[in-house]
């Protein structure tokens, strides 16, 4: 029979383990960045949403239809973007 250990598992440290530390000295610039325009915003879709919308064209088409159907009281907010962190 296999004996089980009665020792408690060690508490996790707050930092990364040594095997997960990344060597940023070997990092390279994003090779796809030049393909994106200055007004492009990248959005990560949830897996269930990504199954329905398999292209940015479909996502943009639906969002434009929602924008057109939504009454707007102030036209100045339509073109504004939310700033992140």
N, C-alpha and C positions, 0 to 999 in steps of 0.2 A: 504494500500500500504506500501511496505517496503521502508524506507528511506535509501538513500545511504550516506555514509560518505564523506564529502568534505575534510577531513584531508589528507594531503600527507603521503605516506608511509615513514617510518623512513629509513634512509640510513643504509646500511648493515655495520656491524663492520668488521674489517679485520681479527679478530680471530674467532674461533669456538664458537657457542652458548654453553651454559652450558650443554644442553641436548646431545650435540654431543662430549663432551670431553670424551676421552677414558681412562679407568683405566688400565694402563700398568702393574700395580702391580699384576694383575691376568693373565697376558699373559703367554703362555706356548710355549716351543720350537716346531718347526714344526715336527710333528710325521712322516711325509712322507720323510723327508730329508735323512734318512738313505737308502732309496730305490734308490736314485739318485746317479749315479757315480760321480767321481770328475770332469769329462769332460762334464757333462750334462749341457745343457743350456735350460732354460725354456723360451718359446716364447708364447705370447698371440696372438691368431689369431682373426681377425675381424669376426663378426658373419656370414657374407656372405661367407667368406673363410672357416670357420669352418663347414658350411653345406656341402661343397664339400669334405673336408679332415676331416673325422671323427676319424682318428687314426694317431698316430705319424709315424707308418709304411708307410702310404700312402704319408705323407709329405716328409719323408726322401727319399722314392723311387723317387719322382719327383725331389727333389733337387739334388740327385745324378745323375740323367739323365741330368739335366741342367749343372752340373759341368762337366760331361763327354763330353758334346757337345760344351762347351765353350773353345775356344783356349786360352791357357795360355802361356804367354811369360816368366813368372818368376815362377817357381815351388815352390819357397820358400814362396810365399804369400798364397798358397792354404791351408796350415795347420794353418795359423795364425788366431787369434781371435781378434775381436774388444773389446777394454776395455770400460767398462761403468763407468760413474760417480764416 
